[in-house]
């Protein structure tokens, strides 16, 4: 049976070195010169650098990543502040709307000017208390397939135009948001829908957040209820 040589039996493994350094946290304080004597391959491919330099580079890389994340968070916060301000302005204008016709104009103009919407469409399937409104385009009878689909929504739908809505809005529009409207108190099913469309295919994406769209839907639902 072959026996290990003294050199082999005394060899220190990488795991043993790692365990030793972990259990002796002050090792490099006591042997600081090793930090400049130990050389490692540069992570950026520029030859060999000392262990201390390698640590500095690693810290700088981490700082760059953190700075990029912070910049993204700041940008998102600024965008949210801007959107919140626009939603607030919309709510103030909705409160001041005088009648149903003016309200529709206000919704269309504000969505286009402040929210990057190319075209919007309002469709309601409730019976208006004011019979004069029954002939308004907002109460146009919709295909049952589309009405059933819209009624089933419990949150805004964003992305490409669904098959059941192919005949709605212009054909050159690329992204859409369908916001359910709840006009009947206590009814959990939508009784209308606000459709937003944009030529920019990135404006309403399937994976986007819908908090502000839901808030806009609630505000417009409350305003509509006052007039119908």
C-alpha positions as YAML, in Angstrom:
chain: A
units: angstrom
residues:
- id: 1
  name: UNK
  ca: [0.00, 0.00, 0.00]
- id: 2
  name: UNK
  ca: [1.43, 3.36, -1.05]
- id: 3
  name: UNK
  ca: [1.88, 5.91, 1.71]
- id: 4
  name: UNK
  ca: [1.79, 9.68, 1.38]
- id: 5
  name: UNK
  ca: [5.15, 11.40, 1.44]
- id: 6
  name: UNK
  ca: [5.87, 13.84, 4.31]
- id: 7
  name: UNK
  ca: [5.46, 16.74, 1.87]
- id: 8
  name: UNK
  ca: [2.02, 15.51, 0.81]
- id: 9
  name: UNK
  ca: [0.84, 14.87, 4.34]
- id: 10
  name: UNK
  ca: [1.94, 18.36, 5.43]
- id: 11
  name: UNK
  ca: [0.32, 20.13, 2.45]
- id: 12
  name: UNK
  ca: [-2.26, 22.75, 3.38]
- id: 13
  name: UNK
  ca: [-5.50, 22.73, 1.44]
- id: 14
  name: UNK
  ca: [-7.34, 25.79, 0.17]
- id: 15
  name: UNK
  ca: [-10.21, 25.04, 2.54]
- id: 16
  name: UNK
  ca: [-7.82, 25.00, 5.49]
- id: 17
  name: UNK
  ca: [-6.37, 28.36, 4.46]
- id: 18
  name: UNK
  ca: [-9.86, 29.81, 4.08]
- id: 19
  name: UNK
  ca: [-10.94, 28.43, 7.47]
- id: 20
  name: UNK
  ca: [-7.78, 29.78, 9.11]
- id: 21
  name: UNK
  ca: [-8.29, 33.30, 7.75]
- id: 22
  name: UNK
  ca: [-11.95, 33.29, 8.77]
- id: 23
  name: UNK
  ca: [-11.08, 32.25, 12.32]
- id: 24
  name: UNK
  ca: [-8.19, 34.74, 12.55]
- id: 25
  name: UNK
  ca: [-9.81, 37.98, 11.48]
- id: 26
  name: UNK
  ca: [-6.83, 40.06, 12.58]
- id: 27
  name: UNK
  ca: [-4.28, 38.14, 10.50]
- id: 28
  name: UNK
  ca: [-3.81, 40.83, 7.86]
- id: 29
  name: UNK
  ca: [-3.62, 43.55, 10.51]
- id: 30
  name: UNK
  ca: [-0.66, 41.71, 11.98]
- id: 31
  name: UNK
  ca: [0.83, 40.97, 8.54]
- id: 32
  name: UNK
  ca: [-0.21, 44.08, 6.58]
- id: 33
  name: UNK
  ca: [2.77, 43.83, 4.23]
- id: 34
  name: UNK
  ca: [1.25, 40.70, 2.68]
- id: 35
  name: UNK
  ca: [-1.52, 42.80, 1.16]
- id: 36
  name: UNK
  ca: [1.04, 44.36, -1.18]
- id: 37
  name: UNK
  ca: [3.14, 41.25, -1.63]
- id: 38
  name: UNK
  ca: [0.34, 38.92, -2.76]
- id: 39
  name: UNK
  ca: [-0.51, 39.42, -6.45]
- id: 40
  name: UNK
  ca: [-3.71, 38.34, -8.19]
- id: 41
  name: UNK
  ca: [-4.95, 38.57, -11.79]
- id: 42
  name: UNK
  ca: [-6.61, 41.91, -12.46]
- id: 43
  name: UNK
  ca: [-10.39, 41.57, -12.97]
- id: 44
  name: UNK
  ca: [-10.03, 44.02, -15.86]
- id: 45
  name: UNK
  ca: [-7.37, 42.00, -17.65]
- id: 46
  name: UNK
  ca: [-4.42, 44.33, -17.04]
- id: 47
  name: UNK
  ca: [-1.89, 41.86, -15.68]
- id: 48
  name: UNK
  ca: [-1.41, 41.17, -11.98]
- id: 49
  name: UNK
  ca: [-2.24, 43.51, -9.11]
- id: 50
  name: UNK
  ca: [-1.76, 43.34, -5.36]
- id: 51
  name: UNK
  ca: [-4.44, 41.97, -3.08]
- id: 52
  name: UNK
  ca: [-5.03, 45.47, -1.69]
- id: 53
  name: UNK
  ca: [-5.55, 46.85, -5.20]
- id: 54
  name: UNK
  ca: [-7.88, 43.97, -6.01]
- id: 55
  name: UNK
  ca: [-9.98, 44.82, -2.97]
- id: 56
  name: UNK
  ca: [-10.09, 48.48, -3.97]
- id: 57
  name: UNK
  ca: [-11.26, 47.59, -7.47]
- id: 58
  name: UNK
  ca: [-13.93, 45.30, -6.07]
- id: 59
  name: UNK
  ca: [-15.18, 48.08, -3.78]
- id: 60
  name: UNK
  ca: [-15.24, 50.56, -6.64]
- id: 61
  name: UNK
  ca: [-17.27, 48.15, -8.77]
- id: 62
  name: UNK
  ca: [-19.76, 47.71, -5.92]
- id: 63
  name: UNK
  ca: [-19.99, 51.48, -5.49]
- id: 64
  name: UNK
  ca: [-20.69, 51.93, -9.22]
- id: 65
  name: UNK
  ca: [-23.51, 49.38, -9.03]
- id: 66
  name: UNK
  ca: [-24.99, 51.07, -5.95]
- id: 67
  name: UNK
  ca: [-24.72, 54.50, -7.58]
- id: 68
  name: UNK
  ca: [-26.56, 53.23, -10.67]
- id: 69
  name: UNK
  ca: [-29.29, 51.70, -8.48]
- id: 70
  name: UNK
  ca: [-29.63, 54.94, -6.49]
- id: 71
  name: UNK
  ca: [-29.85, 57.01, -9.67]
- id: 72
  name: UNK
  ca: [-32.60, 54.72, -10.97]
- id: 73
  name: UNK
  ca: [-34.51, 54.99, -7.68]
- id: 74
  name: UNK
  ca: [-34.25, 58.79, -7.75]
- id: 75
  name: UNK
  ca: [-35.47, 58.90, -11.35]
- id: 76
  name: UNK
  ca: [-38.43, 56.64, -10.50]
- id: 77
  name: UNK
  ca: [-39.30, 58.80, -7.49]
- id: 78
  name: UNK
  ca: [-39.21, 61.95, -9.63]
- id: 79
  name: UNK
  ca: [-41.43, 60.32, -12.24]
- id: 80
  name: UNK
  ca: [-43.89, 59.24, -9.53]
- id: 81
  name: UNK
  ca: [-43.97, 62.79, -8.13]
- id: 82
  name: UNK
  ca: [-44.73, 64.16, -11.59]
- id: 83
  name: UNK
  ca: [-47.48, 61.60, -12.20]
- id: 84
  name: UNK
  ca: [-49.01, 62.21, -8.76]
- id: 85
  name: UNK
  ca: [-49.16, 65.92, -9.50]
- id: 86
  name: UNK
  ca: [-50.90, 65.28, -12.84]
- id: 87
  name: UNK
  ca: [-53.44, 62.93, -11.21]
- id: 88
  name: UNK
  ca: [-54.13, 65.57, -8.55]
- id: 89
  name: UNK
  ca: [-54.71, 68.23, -11.21]
- id: 90
  name: UNK
  ca: [-57.07, 65.86, -13.02]
- id: 91
  name: UNK
  ca: [-59.07, 65.27, -9.85]
- id: 92
  name: UNK
  ca: [-59.43, 69.03, -9.26]
- id: 93
  name: UNK
  ca: [-60.67, 69.56, -12.81]
- id: 94
  name: UNK
  ca: [-63.11, 66.65, -12.55]
- id: 95
  name: UNK
  ca: [-64.69, 68.19, -9.48]
- id: 96
  name: UNK
  ca: [-65.28, 71.40, -11.41]
- id: 97
  name: UNK
  ca: [-66.86, 69.79, -14.48]
- id: 98
  name: UNK
  ca: [-70.33, 71.25, -15.11]
- id: 99
  name: UNK
  ca: [-72.05, 68.58, -17.20]
- id: 100
  name: UNK
  ca: [-71.55, 65.21, -18.89]
- id: 101
  name: UNK
  ca: [-70.47, 66.67, -22.25]
- id: 102
  name: UNK
  ca: [-67.89, 68.95, -20.66]
- id: 103
  name: UNK
  ca: [-66.68, 66.06, -18.53]
- id: 104
  name: UNK
  ca: [-66.00, 63.90, -21.59]
- id: 105
  name: UNK
  ca: [-64.06, 66.72, -23.27]
- id: 106
  name: UNK
  ca: [-62.06, 67.30, -20.10]
- id: 107
  name: UNK
  ca: [-61.15, 63.61, -19.81]
- id: 108
  name: UNK
  ca: [-60.04, 63.33, -23.46]
- id: 109
  name: UNK
  ca: [-58.02, 66.57, -23.43]
- id: 110
  name: UNK
  ca: [-56.29, 65.95, -20.09]
- id: 111
  name: UNK
  ca: [-55.34, 62.38, -20.94]
- id: 112
  name: UNK
  ca: [-53.86, 63.51, -24.25]
- id: 113
  name: UNK
  ca: [-51.99, 66.55, -22.89]
- id: 114
  name: UNK
  ca: [-50.74, 65.21, -19.55]
- id: 115
  name: UNK
  ca: [-50.59, 61.42, -19.84]
- id: 116
  name: UNK
  ca: [-49.21, 60.70, -23.30]
- id: 117
  name: UNK
  ca: [-52.48, 59.27, -24.64]
- id: 118
  name: UNK
  ca: [-53.04, 59.54, -28.40]
- id: 119
  name: UNK
  ca: [-56.72, 58.63, -28.30]
- id: 120
  name: UNK
  ca: [-59.24, 57.70, -25.61]
- id: 121
  name: UNK
  ca: [-62.68, 56.16, -25.71]
- id: 122
  name: UNK
  ca: [-65.38, 56.02, -23.04]
- id: 123
  name: UNK
  ca: [-68.03, 53.31, -23.12]
- id: 124
  name: UNK
  ca: [-70.74, 52.82, -20.49]
- id: 125
  name: UNK
  ca: [-73.44, 50.17, -20.22]
- id: 126
  name: UNK
  ca: [-75.64, 51.67, -17.54]
- id: 127
  name: UNK
  ca: [-78.96, 53.39, -18.15]
- id: 128
  name: UNK
  ca: [-78.50, 57.15, -17.65]
- id: 129
  name: UNK
  ca: [-81.01, 58.86, -15.38]
- id: 130
  name: UNK
  ca: [-81.05, 61.77, -17.81]
- id: 131
  name: UNK
  ca: [-82.84, 60.49, -20.92]
- id: 132
  name: UNK
  ca: [-81.15, 63.19, -23.02]
- id: 133
  name: UNK
  ca: [-77.86, 61.37, -22.57]
- id: 134
  name: UNK
  ca: [-79.10, 58.04, -23.89]
- id: 135
  name: UNK
  ca: [-78.07, 58.95, -27.44]
- id: 136
  name: UNK
  ca: [-74.57, 60.01, -26.46]
- id: 137
  name: UNK
  ca: [-71.75, 58.00, -28.04]
- id: 138
  name: UNK
  ca: [-70.57, 56.93, -24.58]
- id: 139
  name: UNK
  ca: [-73.67, 54.74, -24.30]
- id: 140
  name: UNK
  ca: [-73.18, 53.07, -27.69]
- id: 141
  name: UNK
  ca: [-74.12, 49.41, -27.44]
- id: 142
  name: UNK
  ca: [-71.07, 47.20, -27.52]
- id: 143
  name: UNK
  ca: [-70.59, 43.68, -28.82]
- id: 144
  name: UNK
  ca: [-71.45, 41.17, -26.06]
- id: 145
  name: UNK
  ca: [-68.00, 39.55, -26.29]
- id: 146
  name: UNK
  ca: [-66.28, 42.87, -25.54]
- id: 147
  name: UNK
  ca: [-68.75, 43.85, -22.80]
- id: 148
  name: UNK
  ca: [-68.34, 40.48, -21.08]
- id: 149
  name: UNK
  ca: [-64.56, 40.77, -21.27]
- id: 150
  name: UNK
  ca: [-64.51, 44.33, -19.92]
- id: 151
  name: UNK
  ca: [-66.95, 43.50, -17.11]
- id: 152
  name: UNK
  ca: [-64.65, 40.68, -16.00]
- id: 153
  name: UNK
  ca: [-61.70, 43.04, -15.47]
- id: 154
  name: UNK
  ca: [-60.79, 43.64, -11.83]
- id: 155
  name: UNK
  ca: [-57.81, 45.86, -12.67]
- id: 156
  name: UNK
  ca: [-56.57, 47.81, -15.72]
- id: 157
  name: UNK
  ca: [-55.45, 45.70, -18.67]
- id: 158
  name: UNK
  ca: [-52.37, 46.97, -20.54]
- id: 159
  name: UNK
  ca: [-50.57, 45.86, -23.66]
- id: 160
  name: UNK
  ca: [-51.59, 45.00, -27.21]
- id: 161
  name: UNK
  ca: [-55.21, 45.37, -28.26]
- id: 162
  name: UNK
  ca: [-57.16, 42.19, -27.37]
- id: 163
  name: UNK
  ca: [-59.06, 40.35, -30.07]
- id: 164
  name: UNK
  ca: [-62.46, 41.36, -28.64]
- id: 165
  name: UNK
  ca: [-61.58, 45.06, -29.12]
- id: 166
  name: UNK
  ca: [-60.22, 44.92, -32.68]
- id: 167
  name: UNK
  ca: [-62.91, 47.25, -34.08]
- id: 168
  name: UNK
  ca: [-62.30, 49.97, -31.48]
- id: 169
  name: UNK
  ca: [-60.01, 52.98, -32.00]
- id: 170
  name: UNK
  ca: [-57.64, 53.69, -34.88]
- id: 171
  name: UNK
  ca: [-55.68, 50.86, -36.43]
- id: 172
  name: UNK
  ca: [-52.30, 52.63, -36.21]
- id: 173
  name: UNK
  ca: [-52.28, 52.73, -32.40]
- id: 174
  name: UNK
  ca: [-49.75, 50.39, -30.80]
- id: 175
  name: UNK
  ca: [-50.41, 50.10, -27.06]
- id: 176
  name: UNK
  ca: [-53.57, 50.15, -24.99]
- id: 177
  name: UNK
  ca: [-54.94, 50.40, -21.47]
- id: 178
  name: UNK
  ca: [-58.47, 49.27, -20.61]
- id: 179
  name: UNK
  ca: [-59.58, 50.72, -17.28]
- id: 180
  name: UNK
  ca: [-62.76, 49.27, -15.72]
- id: 181
  name: UNK
  ca: [-65.21, 51.85, -14.35]
- id: 182
  name: UNK
  ca: [-67.50, 51.16, -11.41]
- id: 183
  name: UNK
  ca: [-70.53, 53.45, -11.48]
- id: 184
  name: UNK
  ca: [-73.02, 51.45, -9.41]
- id: 185
  name: UNK
  ca: [-72.33, 51.58, -5.65]
- id: 186
  name: UNK
  ca: [-71.92, 48.11, -4.15]
- id: 187
  name: UNK
  ca: [-71.58, 46.41, -7.53]
- id: 188
  name: UNK
  ca: [-68.25, 44.61, -7.91]
- id: 189
  name: UNK
  ca: [-68.66, 44.30, -11.68]
- id: 190
  name: UNK
  ca: [-67.54, 47.08, -14.00]
- id: 191
  name: UNK
  ca: [-70.32, 49.10, -15.61]
- id: 192
  name: UNK
  ca: [-68.09, 50.87, -18.09]
- id: 193
  name: UNK
  ca: [-64.60, 51.08, -19.48]
- id: 194
  name: UNK
  ca: [-62.16, 53.84, -20.31]
- id: 195
  name: UNK
  ca: [-59.85, 52.88, -23.18]
- id: 196
  name: UNK
  ca: [-56.52, 54.65, -23.59]
- id: 197
  name: UNK
  ca: [-54.36, 54.17, -26.67]
- id: 198
  name: UNK
  ca: [-50.99, 55.46, -27.80]
- id: 199
  name: UNK
  ca: [-48.85, 55.29, -30.92]
- id: 200
  name: UNK
  ca: [-45.85, 54.55, -28.70]
- id: 201
  name: UNK
  ca: [-45.78, 50.78, -28.23]
- id: 202
  name: UNK
  ca: [-43.94, 51.23, -24.92]
- id: 203
  name: UNK
  ca: [-46.52, 53.59, -23.40]
- id: 204
  name: UNK
  ca: [-48.80, 50.85, -22.05]
- id: 205
  name: UNK
  ca: [-46.86, 47.63, -21.48]
- id: 206
  name: UNK
  ca: [-48.26, 44.34, -20.24]
- id: 207
  name: UNK
  ca: [-45.91, 44.30, -17.24]
- id: 208
  name: UNK
  ca: [-46.29, 47.93, -16.19]
- id: 209
  name: UNK
  ca: [-47.65, 49.02, -12.82]
- id: 210
  name: UNK
  ca: [-51.32, 49.99, -12.85]
- id: 211
  name: UNK
  ca: [-51.69, 51.89, -9.55]
- id: 212
  name: UNK
  ca: [-52.11, 55.29, -11.21]
- id: 213
  name: UNK
  ca: [-54.40, 53.89, -13.91]
- id: 214
  name: UNK
  ca: [-56.63, 52.40, -11.21]
- id: 215
  name: UNK
  ca: [-56.67, 55.73, -9.39]
- id: 216
  name: UNK
  ca: [-57.62, 57.56, -12.58]
- id: 217
  name: UNK
  ca: [-60.42, 55.03, -13.10]
- id: 218
  name: UNK
  ca: [-61.76, 55.63, -9.58]
- id: 219
  name: UNK
  ca: [-61.69, 59.41, -10.01]
- id: 220
  name: UNK
  ca: [-63.42, 59.32, -13.39]
- id: 221
  name: UNK
  ca: [-66.01, 56.81, -12.13]
- id: 222
  name: UNK
  ca: [-66.90, 59.16, -9.26]
- id: 223
  name: UNK
  ca: [-67.15, 62.13, -11.63]
- id: 224
  name: UNK
  ca: [-69.32, 60.24, -14.11]
- id: 225
  name: UNK
  ca: [-71.70, 59.09, -11.37]
- id: 226
  name: UNK
  ca: [-72.49, 62.75, -10.59]
- id: 227
  name: UNK
  ca: [-73.72, 63.40, -14.10]
- id: 228
  name: UNK
  ca: [-75.56, 60.28, -15.22]
...
